Amino acid sequence: MKQSAKDLQSVVAAIETQAVNVQSFLKIVRKYTAPTELTPVLLREFVEKIVVHAPDKSSGHRVQRIDVPYNFIGEIEFSPEYS
């Protein structure tokens, strides 16, 4: 029974952390509701990092994957044609 309580406490802590992260991200979003240009400051506030993978030419076309994890919320999955 003690192990179950500890497991539940870690699940609750993870959910609370996720809620705080979402709130932090939304605070940034509200600050920039209608940006007119992409500035370095705006980019640094939203984007954690940009990962550019090696190009793949196996299909006959050059395809290069780029991952963009955002601050506080991580990566957003897009439909396959944008991957």
All heavy atoms as an XYZ file, in Angstrom:
662
protein
N       0.812     -1.198      0.000
C       0.000      0.000      0.000
C       0.858      1.265      0.000
O       0.512      2.213     -0.650
C      -0.929     -0.042      1.214
C      -1.942      1.052      1.249
S      -3.178      0.794     -0.025
C      -4.318      2.029      0.378
N       1.980      1.246      0.718
C       2.857      2.418      0.757
C       3.425      2.729     -0.627
O       3.534      3.874     -0.999
C       3.999      2.209      1.742
C       3.615      2.419      3.174
C       4.850      2.390      4.042
C       4.489      2.684      5.476
N       5.648      2.776      6.337
N       3.780      1.710     -1.375
C       4.332      1.922     -2.704
C       3.308      2.585     -3.616
O       3.625      3.456     -4.397
C       4.812      0.593     -3.315
C       5.555      0.747     -4.619
C       6.821      1.580     -4.477
O       7.475      1.575     -3.429
N       7.168      2.297     -5.512
N       2.057      2.199     -3.504
C       0.998      2.797     -4.311
C       0.846      4.279     -4.003
O       0.664      5.088     -4.907
C      -0.332      2.089     -4.079
O      -0.259      0.763     -4.523
N       0.914      4.641     -2.741
C       0.799      6.046     -2.357
C       1.964      6.849     -2.922
O       1.779      7.956     -3.425
C       0.741      6.172     -0.841
N       3.168      6.289     -2.886
C       4.333      6.982     -3.446
C       4.189      7.144     -4.948
O       4.533      8.180     -5.506
C       5.617      6.224     -3.114
C       6.047      6.362     -1.680
C       7.362      5.654     -1.432
C       7.768      5.807      0.020
N       9.047      5.163      0.301
N       3.698      6.100     -5.622
C       3.483      6.186     -7.070
C       2.478      7.276     -7.403
O       2.675      8.058     -8.333
C       2.999      4.843     -7.633
C       4.081      3.773     -7.605
O       5.270      4.130     -7.467
O       3.719      2.589     -7.721
N       1.402      7.336     -6.639
C       0.380      8.357     -6.877
C       0.925      9.761     -6.610
O       0.608     10.703     -7.343
C      -0.847      8.095     -6.006
C      -1.695      6.894     -6.409
C      -2.803      6.664     -5.389
C      -2.285      7.083     -7.791
N       1.753      9.889     -5.593
C       2.346     11.196     -5.295
C       3.241     11.654     -6.435
O       3.234     12.822     -6.806
C       3.139     11.141     -3.988
C       2.267     11.101     -2.755
C       3.076     10.932     -1.475
O       4.216     10.479     -1.504
N       2.457     11.276     -0.351
N       4.013     10.733     -7.041
C       4.861     11.150     -8.156
C       4.044     11.486     -9.389
O       4.391     12.387    -10.134
C       5.941     10.150     -8.515
O       5.697      8.876     -8.216
N       2.921     10.802     -9.591
C       2.045     11.133    -10.719
C       1.448     12.526    -10.513
O       1.423     13.344    -11.432
C       0.923     10.073    -10.875
C      -0.149     10.548    -11.826
C       1.503      8.754    -11.342
N       0.991     12.811     -9.302
C       0.426     14.124     -8.998
C       1.485     15.210     -9.168
O       1.219     16.266     -9.752
C      -0.175     14.145     -7.570
C      -0.505     15.561     -7.128
C      -1.407     13.267     -7.507
N       2.693     14.968     -8.704
C       3.775     15.955     -8.843
C       4.084     16.217    -10.316
O       4.295     17.368    -10.720
C       5.026     15.474     -8.117
N       4.104     15.165    -11.131
C       4.373     15.330    -12.565
C       3.272     16.140    -13.236
O       3.546     17.012    -14.073
C       4.513     13.963    -13.234
N       2.029     15.888    -12.870
C       0.900     16.631    -13.449
C       0.958     18.102    -13.018
O       0.708     18.999    -13.820
C      -0.439     15.974    -13.051
C      -0.569     14.631    -13.773
C      -1.615     16.882    -13.382
C      -1.732     13.788    -13.318
N       1.298     18.347    -11.772
C       1.414     19.736    -11.299
C       2.528     20.467    -12.035
O       2.371     21.629    -12.410
C       1.655     19.763     -9.789
C       0.430     19.400     -8.977
C       0.711     19.272     -7.491
O       1.900     19.207     -7.081
O      -0.269     19.228     -6.714
N       3.648     19.800    -12.259
C       4.755     20.404    -13.003
C       4.327     20.719    -14.431
O       4.623     21.793    -14.960
C       5.974     19.458    -13.014
O       6.381     19.231    -11.666
C       7.128     20.047    -13.797
N       3.623     19.798    -15.053
C       3.143     20.009    -16.416
C       2.181     21.206    -16.469
O       2.246     22.018    -17.388
C       2.448     18.753    -16.927
C       2.041     18.841    -18.378
C       1.414     17.545    -18.861
O       1.046     16.679    -18.065
N       1.298     17.416    -20.150
N       1.319     21.333    -15.489
C       0.379     22.459    -15.440
C       1.124     23.782    -15.312
O       0.782     24.770    -15.967
C      -0.604     22.278    -14.291
N       2.161     23.813    -14.489
C       2.970     25.021    -14.334
C       3.661     25.357    -15.653
O       3.713     26.515    -16.069
C       4.004     24.851    -13.198
C       5.028     25.963    -13.217
C       3.297     24.798    -11.853
N       4.181     24.342    -16.354
C       4.843     24.570    -17.630
C       3.877     25.135    -18.667
O       4.221     26.045    -19.420
C       5.475     23.277    -18.154
C       6.692     22.877    -17.357
O       7.272     23.676    -16.626
N       7.095     21.628    -17.489
N       2.681     24.605    -18.724
C       1.681     25.105    -19.671
C       1.327     26.552    -19.336
O       1.225     27.394    -20.229
C       0.429     24.199    -19.677
C      -0.719     24.855    -20.425
C       0.759     22.844    -20.272
N       1.153     26.851    -18.059
C       0.846     28.222    -17.655
C       1.979     29.178    -18.023
O       1.725     30.298    -18.479
C       0.556     28.289    -16.147
C      -0.738     27.620    -15.749
C      -1.938     28.215    -16.459
O      -2.032     29.413    -16.668
N      -2.862     27.358    -16.854
N       3.221     28.739    -17.860
C       4.370     29.578    -18.224
C       4.401     29.828    -19.735
O       4.660     30.942    -20.180
C       5.678     28.903    -17.793
O       5.714     28.758    -16.401
N       4.113     28.799    -20.517
C       4.085     28.948    -21.964
C       2.963     29.901    -22.376
O       3.153     30.789    -23.205
C       3.912     27.583    -22.639
C       3.945     27.650    -24.137
C       5.147     27.796    -24.808
C       2.776     27.571    -24.867
C       5.187     27.861    -26.187
C       2.798     27.627    -26.251
C       4.007     27.778    -26.911
N       1.783     29.748    -21.782
C       0.656     30.617    -22.117
C       0.928     32.074    -21.743
O       0.478     32.995    -22.424
C      -0.616     30.119    -21.446
C      -1.189     28.826    -22.022
C      -2.388     28.368    -21.202
C      -1.562     28.991    -23.483
N       1.688     32.283    -20.691
C       2.054     33.648    -20.305
C       2.869     34.303    -21.414
O       2.645     35.464    -21.760
C       2.853     33.615    -18.994
C       3.239     34.960    -18.466
C       3.997     34.823    -17.153
C       4.465     36.165    -16.646
N       5.244     36.039    -15.414
N       3.796     33.557    -21.997
C       4.591     34.079    -23.116
C       3.696     34.318    -24.327
O       3.816     35.335    -25.010
C       5.742     33.110    -23.473
C       6.745     33.037    -22.328
C       6.455     33.560    -24.743
C       7.782     31.954    -22.496
N       2.795     33.382    -24.604
C       1.898     33.519    -25.755
C       1.063     34.788    -25.623
O       0.895     35.537    -26.585
C       0.993     32.274    -25.907
C      -0.110     32.505    -26.915
C       1.820     31.058    -26.303
N       0.535     35.026    -24.452
C      -0.290     36.225    -24.235
C       0.518     37.502    -24.444
O      -0.014     38.525    -24.886
C      -0.895     36.194    -22.842
C      -2.004     35.189    -22.713
C      -2.682     35.259    -21.339
N      -3.447     34.061    -21.117
C      -3.103     33.066    -20.312
N      -1.988     33.142    -19.599
N      -3.844     31.995    -20.189
N       1.792     37.454    -24.125
C       2.663     38.620    -24.282
C       2.847     38.968    -25.756
O       3.024     40.123    -26.112
C       4.021     38.297    -23.627
C       4.997     39.420    -23.574
C       6.229     38.959    -22.805
C       7.352     39.949    -22.835
N       8.529     39.468    -22.112
N       2.796     37.967    -26.618
C       3.017     38.168    -28.050
C       1.812     37.685    -28.847
O       1.917     36.766    -29.657
C       4.258     37.398    -28.502
C       5.527     37.845    -27.842
C       6.108     37.088    -26.833
C       6.144     39.024    -28.219
C       7.284     37.502    -26.223
C       7.312     39.446    -27.613
C       7.872     38.679    -26.625
O       9.037     39.076    -26.022
N       0.669     38.286    -28.670
C      -0.533     37.809    -29.352
C      -0.529     38.078    -30.850
O      -1.115     37.331    -31.607
C      -1.805     38.429    -28.739
O      -1.689     39.852    -28.785
C      -2.020     37.940    -27.333
N       0.110     39.122    -31.286
C       0.139     39.446    -32.720
C       1.496     40.004    -33.118
O       1.628     41.179    -33.451
C      -0.968     40.433    -33.051
N       2.531     39.166    -33.127
C       3.852     39.684    -33.496
C       3.879     40.068    -34.979
O       3.273     39.414    -35.818
C       4.798     38.528    -33.214
C       3.944     37.314    -33.293
C       2.578     37.738    -32.846
N       4.573     41.134    -35.285
C       4.692     41.571    -36.673
C       5.979     41.064    -37.315
O       6.098     41.061    -38.529
C       4.655     43.109    -36.764
O       5.692     43.638    -35.929
C       3.312     43.637    -36.309
N       6.926     40.653    -36.484
C       8.171     40.091    -37.003
C       8.766     39.125    -35.989
O       8.466     39.191    -34.797
C       9.178     41.186    -37.338
C       9.629     41.999    -36.134
C      10.583     43.109    -36.506
O      10.110     44.124    -37.046
O      11.788     42.946    -36.262
N       9.592     38.206    -36.484
C      10.257     37.238    -35.619
C      11.583     37.838    -35.168
O      12.524     37.952    -35.942
C      10.487     35.919    -36.361
C      11.099     34.795    -35.559
C      10.201     34.432    -34.375
C      11.307     33.589    -36.436
N      11.637     38.254    -33.928
C      12.847     38.870    -33.386
C      13.640     37.838    -32.598
O      13.088     36.821    -32.160
C      12.488     40.046    -32.460
O      11.777     39.521    -31.331
C      11.640     41.089    -33.169
N      14.921     38.087    -32.372
C      15.714     37.159    -31.549
C      15.135     36.980    -30.142
O      15.132     35.878    -29.607
C      17.093     37.823    -31.495
C      17.164     38.638    -32.745
C      15.763     39.129    -32.976
N      14.602     38.035    -29.555
C      14.019     37.949    -28.212
C      12.796     37.027    -28.236
O      12.643     36.150    -27.381
C      13.633     39.351    -27.690
C      12.853     39.253    -26.391
C      14.866     40.199    -27.508
N      11.929     37.215    -29.207
C      10.737     36.385    -29.344
C      11.122     34.922    -29.547
O      10.576     34.028    -28.907
C       9.891     36.876    -30.518
C       8.616     36.125    -30.811
C       7.581     36.397    -29.735
C       8.075     36.515    -32.165
N      12.078     34.670    -30.394
C      12.539     33.310    -30.667
C      13.099     32.657    -29.411
O      12.777     31.515    -29.092
C      13.583     33.333    -31.781
C      14.009     32.005    -32.354
C      12.828     31.286    -32.978
C      15.092     32.201    -33.388
N      13.929     33.389    -28.664
C      14.516     32.834    -27.431
C      13.460     32.530    -26.381
O      13.593     31.580    -25.619
C      15.559     33.790    -26.855
C      16.922     33.673    -27.509
C      17.983     34.410    -26.720
N      17.785     35.842    -26.668
C      18.150     36.701    -27.602
N      18.765     36.277    -28.675
N      17.920     37.989    -27.469
N      12.406     33.315    -26.321
C      11.368     33.072    -25.314
C      10.526     31.847    -25.638
O      10.088     31.144    -24.750
C      10.466     34.297    -25.165
C      11.159     35.405    -24.403
C      10.189     36.371    -23.797
O       9.434     35.972    -22.899
O      10.197     37.532    -24.229
N      10.300     31.575    -26.925
C       9.445     30.465    -27.316
C      10.189     29.157    -27.561
O       9.687     28.092    -27.249
C       8.676     30.803    -28.600
C       7.417     31.559    -28.348
C       7.352     32.916    -28.589
C       6.285     30.921    -27.867
C       6.191     33.623    -28.361
C       5.118     31.615    -27.627
C       5.077     32.976    -27.873
N      11.383     29.215    -28.132
C      12.069     28.014    -28.605
C      13.200     27.628    -27.664
O      14.073     28.438    -27.355
C      12.608     28.229    -30.038
C      13.409     27.037    -30.508
C      11.461     28.521    -30.988
N      13.171     26.367    -27.221
C      14.237     25.854    -26.360
C      15.509     25.608    -27.172
O      16.595     25.989    -26.788
C      13.781     24.550    -25.704
C      14.811     23.918    -24.812
C      14.316     22.616    -24.222
O      13.103     22.454    -24.022
O      15.170     21.756    -23.950
N      15.342     24.920    -28.311
C      16.467     24.646    -29.199
C      15.927     24.199    -30.551
O      14.743     23.910    -30.691
C      17.399     23.580    -28.631
C      16.748     22.217    -28.461
C      17.706     21.226    -27.831
C      16.974     19.934    -27.490
N      17.857     18.979    -26.850
N      16.803     24.171    -31.543
C      16.441     23.696    -32.880
C      17.435     22.599    -33.238
O      18.649     22.804    -33.183
C      16.499     24.831    -33.914
C      15.497     25.927    -33.540
C      16.227     24.296    -35.315
C      15.584     27.170    -34.385
N      16.907     21.416    -33.574
C      17.748     20.271    -33.922
C      17.567     19.987    -35.413
O      16.464     19.679    -35.858
C      17.372     19.020    -33.100
C      18.270     17.847    -33.469
C      17.436     19.314    -31.613
N      18.659     20.116    -36.183
C      18.621     19.858    -37.618
C      19.308     18.522    -37.863
O      20.480     18.354    -37.549
C      19.331     20.985    -38.401
C      19.292     20.711    -39.893
C      18.693     22.330    -38.084
N      18.562     17.559    -38.421
C      19.090     16.222    -38.679
C      19.765     16.170    -40.047
O      19.542     17.030    -40.902
C      17.951     15.189    -38.622
C      17.312     15.106    -37.272
N      17.757     14.257    -36.297
C      16.270     15.787    -36.725
C      17.018     14.408    -35.206
N      16.104     15.336    -35.453
N      20.566     15.146    -40.265
C      21.254     14.963    -41.545
C      20.216     14.747    -42.654
O      19.168     14.140    -42.428
C      22.191     13.762    -41.469
N      20.500     15.229    -43.861
C      19.544     15.035    -44.956
C      19.448     13.574    -45.373
O      20.404     12.819    -45.249
C      20.111     15.895    -46.082
C      21.520     16.152    -45.734
C      21.657     15.992    -44.254
N      18.268     13.206    -45.880
C      18.015     11.846    -46.356
C      17.616     11.931    -47.825
O      16.669     12.641    -48.174
C      16.901     11.205    -45.530
C      16.522      9.818    -46.023
O      17.350      9.177    -46.695
O      15.393      9.382    -45.725
N      18.334     11.213    -48.689
C      18.042     11.237    -50.122
C      17.572      9.877    -50.615
O      17.525      9.632    -51.814
C      19.284     11.666    -50.893
C      19.767     13.058    -50.558
C      21.012     13.410    -51.329
C      21.571     14.739    -50.853
N      22.840     15.053    -51.481
N      17.203      8.976    -49.709
C      16.846      7.614    -50.090
C      15.589      7.551    -50.961
O      15.419      6.615    -51.736
C      16.665      6.737    -48.845
O      15.606      7.225    -48.052
N      14.710      8.521    -50.867
C      13.478      8.511    -51.665
C      13.667      9.167    -53.027
O      12.739      9.241    -53.814
C      12.369      9.251    -50.909
O      12.706     10.621    -50.789
N      14.869      9.648    -53.297
C      15.120     10.361    -54.547
C      14.982     11.863    -54.373
O      15.395     12.629    -55.218
N      14.359     12.275    -53.278
C      14.231     13.691    -52.958
C      14.989     13.955    -51.675
O      15.062     13.099    -50.803
C      12.771     14.084    -52.736
C      11.885     13.902    -53.920
N      12.330     13.677    -55.184
C      10.533     13.927    -54.030
C      11.323     13.566    -56.017
N      10.209     13.695    -55.332
N      15.544     15.124    -51.575
C      16.254     15.485    -50.349
C      15.225     15.872    -49.288
O      14.437     16.793    -49.474
C      17.186     16.653    -50.604
C      17.992     17.026    -49.387
C      19.014     18.092    -49.754
N      19.946     18.209    -48.673
C      20.066     19.303    -47.930
N      19.351     20.356    -48.192
N      20.930     19.334    -46.944
N      15.254     15.141    -48.179
C      14.359     15.409    -47.051
C      15.230     15.624    -45.827
O      16.148     14.856    -45.571
C      13.396     14.218    -46.814
C      12.513     14.483    -45.618
C      12.565     13.942    -48.052
N      14.922     16.673    -45.079
C      15.707     16.957    -43.886
C      14.753     17.245    -42.734
O      13.888     18.103    -42.824
C      16.628     18.152    -44.121
C      17.655     18.315    -43.051
C      18.810     19.187    -43.519
O      18.772     19.786    -44.573
N      19.849     19.236    -42.709
N      14.903     16.492    -41.670
C      14.040     16.634    -40.501
C      14.592     17.714    -39.582
O      15.796     17.794    -39.334
C      13.971     15.300    -39.773
C      12.922     15.288    -38.694
C      12.760     13.891    -38.127
N      12.793     14.028    -36.687
C      13.184     13.104    -35.859
N      13.604     11.942    -36.304
N      13.163     13.307    -34.576
N      13.689     18.539    -39.068
C      14.048     19.589    -38.116
C      13.103     19.472    -36.927
O      11.890     19.467    -37.090
C      13.927     20.990    -38.754
C      14.878     21.095    -39.951
C      14.224     22.066    -37.724
C      14.713     22.363    -40.749
N      13.662     19.349    -35.727
C      12.872     19.272    -34.498
C      12.992     20.597    -33.754
O      14.090     21.138    -33.624
C      13.366     18.146    -33.587
C      13.219     16.776    -34.228
O      12.291     16.592    -35.040
O      14.039     15.891    -33.920
N      11.862     21.106    -33.285
C      11.848     22.364    -32.542
C      11.103     22.151    -31.224
O       9.880     22.249    -31.170
C      11.160     23.494    -33.356
C      11.196     24.803    -32.580
C      11.808     23.650    -34.724
N      11.838     21.843    -30.141
C      11.180     21.770    -28.836
C      10.988     23.189    -28.279
O      11.909     23.984    -28.253
C      12.138     20.968    -27.969
C      13.412     20.880    -28.719
C      13.187     21.347    -30.111
N       9.758     23.488    -27.884
C       9.432     24.805    -27.348
C       9.655     24.830    -25.846
O       9.565     23.805    -25.174
C       7.977     25.148    -27.670
C       7.748     25.285    -29.153
C       7.345     24.194    -29.919
C       7.971     26.491    -29.792
C       7.156     24.310    -31.284
C       7.785     26.616    -31.159
C       7.378     25.521    -31.899
O       7.212     25.630    -33.243
N       9.950     25.999    -25.311
C      10.112     26.160    -23.865
C       8.835     25.749    -23.145
O       7.739     26.058    -23.597
C      10.446     27.612    -23.519
C      11.867     27.964    -23.876
O      12.771     27.149    -23.761
N      12.074     29.183    -24.334
N       8.991     25.048    -22.079
C       7.933     24.629    -21.153
C       7.028     23.520    -21.674
O       6.460     22.803    -20.879
C       7.048     25.814    -20.714
C       7.818     26.969    -20.157
C       7.882     28.171    -20.836
C       8.509     26.850    -18.959
C       8.607     29.247    -20.333
C       9.229     27.908    -18.447
C       9.276     29.106    -19.134
N       6.833     23.368    -22.983
C       5.869     22.376    -23.467
C       6.473     21.302    -24.350
O       5.808     20.337    -24.680
C       4.694     23.033    -24.218
C       5.181     23.786    -25.442
C       3.892     23.914    -23.292
C       4.062     24.222    -26.359
N       7.718     21.451    -24.764
C       8.359     20.435    -25.596
C       7.965     20.561    -27.058
O       7.561     21.622    -27.517
N       8.064     19.439    -27.778
C       7.768     19.441    -29.208
C       6.278     19.320    -29.460
O       5.557     18.705    -28.689
C       8.482     18.281    -29.900
C       9.959     18.519    -30.048
C      10.616     17.455    -30.894
O      10.100     17.148    -31.985
O      11.648     16.945    -30.440
N       5.849     19.886    -30.560
C       4.468     19.763    -31.000
C       4.488     18.873    -32.233
O       5.219     19.126    -33.178
C       3.864     21.134    -31.345
C       3.852     22.024    -30.110
C       2.463     20.975    -31.926
C       3.417     23.446    -30.375
N       3.693     17.822    -32.200
C       3.635     16.897    -33.334
C       2.726     17.474    -34.416
O       1.597     17.852    -34.162
C       3.097     15.535    -32.884
C       4.042     14.794    -31.964
C       5.356     14.424    -32.616
O       5.368     14.071    -33.809
O       6.383     14.511    -31.916
N       3.273     17.555    -35.627
C       2.509     18.011    -36.769
C       2.154     16.808    -37.636
O       2.657     15.714    -37.448
C       3.314     19.033    -37.588
C       3.541     20.318    -36.850
C       4.767     20.592    -36.244
C       2.533     21.258    -36.749
C       4.967     21.778    -35.563
C       2.730     22.451    -36.069
C       3.954     22.712    -35.475
N       1.301     17.016    -38.605
C       0.918     15.917    -39.498
C       2.138     15.453    -40.280
O       3.108     16.190    -40.443
C      -0.204     16.367    -40.432
O       0.217     17.462    -41.201
N       2.118     14.222    -40.809
C       3.300     13.626    -41.451
C       3.890     14.447    -42.602
O       5.089     14.441    -42.791
C       2.790     12.281    -41.986
C       1.609     11.969    -41.139
C       1.014     13.293    -40.738
N       3.073     15.183    -43.344
C       3.644     15.946    -44.453
C       4.527     17.102    -44.004
O       5.292     17.643    -44.760
C       2.557     16.458    -45.401
C       1.648     17.531    -44.825
C       0.344     16.971    -44.288
O       0.204     15.758    -44.104
O      -0.558     17.778    -44.041
N       4.466     17.452    -42.711
C       5.317     18.512    -42.190
C       6.471     17.969    -41.360
O       7.212     18.714    -40.774
C       4.493     19.489    -41.347
C       3.456     20.212    -42.143
C       2.098     19.934    -41.964
C       3.805     21.144    -43.103
C       1.135     20.595    -42.705
C       2.861     21.793    -43.850
C       1.527     21.519    -43.651
O       0.583     22.155    -44.384
N       6.614     16.660    -41.279
C       7.674     16.064    -40.461
C       8.971     15.983    -41.216
O       9.035     15.873    -42.393
C       7.272     14.663    -40.015
O       6.120     14.723    -39.225
